[in-house]
Amino acid sequence: MDHFFRRKRAGLVKSLLSLSLIFASVLMILKLRLSEKEEVGTQHARDASWCGPDCFPSIDAPVKSNFWKLNAAAPGNREDSQRAPNGTPASWDAQVLNCSEDESVKSQDWFRRLDPRFHQFVLHRHCRYFPMLINHPEKCADGEAHLLMVIKSVIEQHDRRDAVRKTWGEELTVDGKKIRTLFLLGTPTTGKDTKNLQKLIEYEDQIYRDILQWDFMDTFFNLTLKEVNFLKWFNIYCPGVQFIFKGDDDVFVNPRNLLELVGFKVEERKDADLFVGDTIAKAVPIRNRQSKYYIPKELYDKPYPPYAGGGGFLMSSQLARRLFAASEDVELYPIDDVFLGMCLKRLNVAPEMHSGFRTFGITRLKVSALNREPCFYKSLIVVHKLSAQELLRMWSIVHSKDLVCAQRTSL
């Protein structure tokens, strides 16, 4: 079965027939290994009932009122929810979810004018923390991890996760600094083969043990839930980690350059409030209803605070813990990058711009040959975006002994 997760994909489009074969094979192996399926640190609950805004009815369709259902973690898999002396839970304590609509919002004029595509998000944005289906508290338990690589992904993108594991997401030690890797996932969206996809991700996690999964649906609006649930998870389980890189599964990262940046910040004693990336300032909400990032003025009608592009950014563990505390007092927002900017503003911390983070490509002109120049990849920290095949190819070229670059490559 290992080759299902390790083989290269010829393209981005996966045929339904191939998926069916994968599912059937996984199910056969799972039946044979049922008795040894459960492993330490991994928890599974019953099928998800969360549905994010991407799976809401169409704008012209009526919104159902019985949208939320009770969702409880399986008995026997519950963790002790006692709290440490400082108020931090000793383990993940969101075991049961029973989140009803915020009825007080419905009577407000602004809500009645709001685009119906955002109704369910607004009615349920007070729901923040969800039961965990897969957990790995042992990832940070030894207290030796210096840098935690945290990658947002969805179940179907196992080819991207495989490429990341073979390249910049490989767990290793660089100059005495240990790097650990985690992927953040929700559950499949409505209309997909939820049961088999869930079994597929459970099997993948048995092999690699690097997945955190929560019981909310993987949609665009729910990326903010990944932010707040991870911040809480990190606050509970990772007291010894020093720095966090957080990014997407379609970026190129140079870990050595990343650690070099960390070293500079530590030497300069500028690491306590470290939050660095491809910073966007003076942005305003997009009003184009066809845009992925469309925000109606009823929801937000002022300029955005400075924020870092979500393709990849670096922050200190000290700031991550302060962000967790601040995030609990900030209303959830449909765009996760902007939401973190709002949390930073609450802390009076400005994200730092760094030219080594290129979350819009090396140049914004997609057809430019510079976006395929390996010497730039060798000198930068983060480049977005690449397919799984492009990442594997570029990683191989950048680390080839045959690659000769100038002493310093600049744009």
C-alpha positions in Angstrom: 0.0 0.0 0.0 2.9 2.4 0.6 3.2 3.1 -3.1 -0.3 4.7 -3.2 1.1 7.4 -1.0 4.6 7.7 -2.4 4.2 7.4 -6.2 4.4 10.5 -8.4 1.2 11.9 -10.0 1.2 12.6 -13.7 -1.2 15.4 -13.4 -3.5 17.4 -11.1 -6.6 15.6 -12.3 -7.2 12.3 -10.6 -9.7 10.0 -12.3 -12.6 8.6 -10.3 -11.6 5.1 -11.4 -8.1 5.5 -9.8 -9.7 6.8 -6.6 -12.1 3.9 -6.5 -9.2 1.4 -6.8 -7.3 3.2 -4.0 -10.3 3.1 -1.7 -11.1 -0.5 -2.3 -7.5 -1.5 -1.6 -7.3 0.6 1.5 -10.5 -1.0 2.8 -9.2 -4.5 2.3 -6.0 -3.7 4.2 -7.9 -2.0 7.0 -10.1 -5.1 7.4 -7.0 -7.2 7.7 -5.4 -4.8 10.2 -8.5 -3.9 12.2 -7.2 -5.3 15.4 -4.0 -3.1 15.3 -5.6 0.0 13.8 -5.6 2.1 16.9 -2.2 3.6 17.9 -1.0 5.8 20.7 -1.7 9.5 20.2 -4.4 9.0 17.5 -8.1 9.5 18.1 -11.0 8.9 15.8 -14.5 10.0 16.0 -17.6 9.4 14.0 -18.3 11.2 10.7 -18.2 15.0 10.6 -21.4 17.1 10.7 -19.8 20.5 10.1 -20.4 22.1 6.8 -18.6 25.3 6.0 -19.8 28.2 3.9 -18.5 26.6 0.6 -21.1 23.9 1.0 -24.0 26.2 1.8 -27.0 26.2 -0.5 -26.7 28.5 -3.6 -27.4 32.2 -3.2 -31.0 31.7 -4.5 -31.7 28.6 -2.4 -33.2 28.7 1.0 -30.9 28.1 3.9 -31.8 25.2 6.1 -32.3 25.8 9.8 -31.3 22.3 11.0 -27.8 22.9 9.8 -25.9 21.9 13.0 -26.1 18.5 14.7 -24.7 17.1 17.8 -21.2 15.7 17.3 -19.4 13.9 20.1 -16.0 12.2 20.2 -16.3 8.4 20.6 -16.5 7.2 24.3 -13.2 5.8 25.5 -11.2 8.2 23.3 -11.8 11.2 25.4 -8.8 12.9 26.9 -8.6 14.2 30.5 -9.7 17.8 30.3 -8.0 18.9 33.6 -6.2 22.3 33.5 -2.7 23.3 34.4 -2.2 25.8 37.1 -1.9 28.6 34.5 -5.4 27.8 33.2 -4.2 25.9 30.1 -6.0 22.6 29.5 -3.8 19.6 30.1 -5.2 18.1 26.9 -7.7 18.8 24.1 -10.9 19.6 25.8 -13.3 20.2 22.9 -14.9 16.7 23.0 -18.6 17.5 22.3 -20.0 20.0 19.9 -23.6 21.2 20.0 -23.5 24.6 18.4 -26.8 26.3 17.7 -27.4 29.4 15.6 -27.0 32.8 17.1 -30.6 33.9 17.0 -29.9 37.4 18.1 -28.2 38.1 14.8 -31.2 37.3 12.6 -33.2 40.3 13.7 -30.5 42.8 12.8 -30.9 44.9 9.7 -27.3 44.4 8.5 -27.8 40.6 8.6 -31.0 40.8 6.5 -29.0 42.8 3.9 -26.1 40.4 4.0 -25.3 38.1 1.0 -27.0 34.8 1.9 -23.7 33.0 1.1 -22.4 34.4 4.4 -25.4 33.7 6.6 -24.3 30.3 8.0 -20.8 31.7 8.7 -22.2 34.6 10.7 -24.8 32.5 12.5 -22.1 30.0 13.7 -18.9 32.0 14.0 -19.1 31.8 17.8 -18.2 28.1 17.4 -14.4 28.0 17.6 -13.1 24.7 18.9 -13.9 21.3 17.6 -13.3 17.6 18.5 -10.1 16.1 17.2 -10.3 13.1 14.9 -6.6 12.6 14.7 -4.2 14.0 17.3 -0.4 13.7 17.9 0.4 15.2 21.3 3.7 13.3 21.3 5.0 15.5 18.3 6.3 18.1 20.8 6.5 16.0 23.9 10.3 15.6 24.0 10.7 19.4 24.1 13.6 19.2 21.6 11.9 20.6 18.5 13.4 23.9 17.5 11.2 24.6 14.5 7.7 23.2 13.8 6.6 23.2 10.2 2.8 23.4 10.1 1.1 22.9 6.7 -2.5 23.5 5.8 -3.8 20.7 3.6 -7.0 18.8 2.7 -7.6 15.1 2.5 -7.6 14.8 -1.3 -4.2 16.5 -1.7 -2.1 13.5 -0.5 0.2 14.0 -3.6 1.1 17.4 -2.3 1.7 16.1 1.2 3.9 13.3 -0.2 5.9 15.9 -2.1 6.4 18.1 1.0 7.5 15.1 3.0 10.1 14.2 0.4 11.4 17.8 0.3 11.2 20.7 2.7 8.9 19.0 5.2 11.3 16.1 5.9 11.8 15.8 9.7 15.6 16.2 10.3 18.2 18.0 12.4 20.1 20.9 10.8 23.1 22.2 12.7 21.7 20.8 15.9 18.2 22.2 15.3 15.4 19.7 15.2 12.6 20.2 12.7 9.2 18.6 13.1 6.3 18.6 10.6 2.5 18.5 11.0 -0.3 18.8 8.4 -3.6 20.4 9.4 -6.8 18.9 8.0 -10.6 19.1 8.4 -13.1 16.6 7.0 -14.2 16.1 3.4 -16.8 18.5 1.9 -20.4 17.5 1.2 -20.9 15.3 -1.9 -17.6 13.4 -1.6 -17.0 9.8 -0.5 -16.6 10.9 3.1 -16.3 7.5 4.7 -13.6 6.1 2.4 -11.7 9.4 2.3 -11.6 9.4 6.1 -10.2 5.8 6.1 -7.6 6.8 3.5 -6.3 9.7 5.7 -6.3 7.4 8.8 -4.2 4.9 6.9 -1.8 7.7 5.7 -1.4 8.9 9.3 -0.6 5.4 10.4 2.4 5.5 8.1 3.6 9.0 8.7 2.1 10.0 12.0 2.2 13.7 11.1 -1.5 14.7 10.7 -3.8 16.7 13.0 -7.5 16.5 12.0 -10.5 18.4 13.4 -14.2 17.6 13.0 -15.1 20.6 10.8 -15.5 20.5 7.0 -12.5 21.6 4.9 -13.8 24.7 3.1 -12.3 28.1 2.3 -14.1 30.0 5.1 -13.1 27.3 7.6 -9.4 28.0 7.1 -9.8 30.4 10.0 -10.9 27.5 12.2 -7.6 25.8 11.4 -5.8 28.9 12.6 -7.6 29.1 16.0 -7.7 25.3 16.6 -4.0 25.0 15.9 -3.1 28.0 18.1 -5.0 26.3 20.9 -3.4 22.9 20.2 0.1 24.5 20.1 -0.6 26.2 23.4 -1.5 22.9 25.1 1.1 20.5 23.6 4.2 22.4 22.5 5.8 24.2 25.5 9.3 23.6 24.2 9.1 24.5 20.5 10.9 27.8 19.7 9.6 28.8 16.3 6.7 27.9 13.9 6.7 28.1 10.1 3.1 28.0 8.9 2.3 27.6 5.2 0.4 25.9 2.4 1.1 22.5 0.8 1.8 24.1 -2.6 4.9 26.2 -1.6 8.6 25.7 -1.9 10.5 26.3 1.3 14.3 26.4 1.9 14.6 25.2 5.5 18.3 26.2 5.8 17.5 29.8 4.8 14.6 29.7 7.2 16.8 28.6 10.1 19.4 31.2 9.1 16.8 33.9 9.4 15.8 32.6 12.8 19.4 32.7 13.9 19.8 36.3 12.8 16.7 37.3 14.8 17.9 35.5 17.9 21.3 37.2 17.7 19.6 40.6 17.3 17.3 39.8 20.2 14.3 40.5 17.9 12.7 37.1 18.2 10.1 37.6 21.0 7.5 39.2 18.8 8.7 37.7 15.5 6.1 37.5 12.8 7.7 37.7 9.3 6.5 37.0 5.8 5.2 38.6 2.6 3.3 41.4 4.3 0.3 43.1 2.7 -0.5 46.6 3.9 -3.2 49.1 3.2 -5.4 46.4 1.6 -9.2 46.8 1.5 -12.0 44.2 1.3 -12.7 43.0 -2.3 -16.2 43.8 -3.4 -16.2 41.8 -6.6 -18.9 39.1 -5.9 -17.1 36.7 -8.3 -13.9 36.8 -6.3 -12.8 34.0 -3.9 -12.0 36.8 -1.4 -15.3 38.7 -1.8 -16.4 40.4 1.4 -19.7 42.3 1.5 -19.6 45.7 3.2 -22.2 44.5 5.7 -19.6 42.1 7.1 -16.6 44.4 7.1 -16.4 48.0 5.9 -13.0 49.4 6.7 -9.3 48.9 5.5 -7.6 45.7 6.6 -4.8 45.8 9.1 -1.4 44.7 7.9 -1.2 40.9 7.4 1.1 38.3 6.0 0.2 36.3 2.9 -0.9 32.8 4.1 1.4 31.0 1.6 4.0 31.0 4.3 5.2 33.0 7.4 7.5 32.5 10.4 6.6 33.4 14.0 8.0 32.8 17.4 6.4 30.5 19.9 6.1 33.4 22.4 4.0 35.4 19.9 2.0 32.3 19.0 0.9 31.9 22.6 -0.1 35.6 22.8 -1.9 35.3 19.5 -3.9 32.4 20.9 -5.0 34.6 23.8 -5.8 37.5 21.6 -7.7 35.4 19.0 -10.3 34.5 21.6 -11.4 38.1 21.7 -11.5 38.6 18.0 -14.6 37.6 15.9 -13.8 34.9 13.4 -13.4 36.3 9.9 -13.8 34.4 6.6 -10.3 35.1 5.4 -7.7 33.5 7.6 -4.7 35.7 6.6 -6.7 38.8 7.5 -8.0 37.3 10.7 -4.4 36.8 12.0 -3.7 40.4 11.0 -6.6 41.5 13.2 -5.1 39.4 16.1 -1.7 41.0 15.6 -3.2 44.5 15.6 -4.9 43.7 18.9 -1.4 42.9 20.3 0.1 46.0 18.7 2.5 43.9 16.7 3.2 44.7 13.1 4.1 41.8 10.7 7.5 42.2 9.3 8.1 42.3 5.5 10.9 40.1 4.2 11.9 39.8 0.6 12.7 36.1 1.0 9.0 35.3 1.2 7.4 35.3 -2.2 3.8 34.2 -1.7 2.8 35.6 -5.1 5.6 33.9 -7.0 9.1 35.2 -7.6 7.5 37.8 -9.9 3.8 38.4 -10.2 4.0 37.9 -13.9 3.2 34.2 -14.0 4.7 33.5 -17.5 8.1 35.0 -16.5 11.1 32.7 -16.8 12.3 34.0 -13.4 9.6 32.0 -11.7 11.4 28.8 -12.9 15.0 30.0 -12.2 16.5 27.5 -9.6 19.1 30.0 -8.3 16.3 32.2 -7.0 14.7 29.3 -5.2 18.1 28.5 -3.7 18.5 32.0 -2.3 14.9 32.7 -1.2 12.9 31.3 1.8 9.4 30.7 0.5 8.0 30.6 -3.0 4.3 30.1 -3.9 3.0 28.3 -5.8 4.0 24.9 -7.2 2.3 21.7 -8.1 3.6 18.5 -6.4 5.5 17.6 -9.5 7.0 21.1 -9.9 8.1 21.0 -6.2 9.8 17.7 -6.5 11.6 18.8 -9.7 12.7 22.1 -8.4 13.9 20.6 -5.1 16.0 18.1 -7.1 17.5 20.9 -9.2 18.2 23.3 -6.3 20.0 20.5 -4.4 22.0 19.2 -7.4 25.8 19.5 -7.2 25.6 20.5 -10.9 23.8 23.8 -10.1 26.1 26.8 -10.3 24.8 30.1 -9.1 26.3 33.5 -8.6 27.6 34.3 -5.1 24.5 36.4 -4.6 21.3 36.2 -6.6 19.0 39.2 -6.5 15.9 40.4 -8.2 
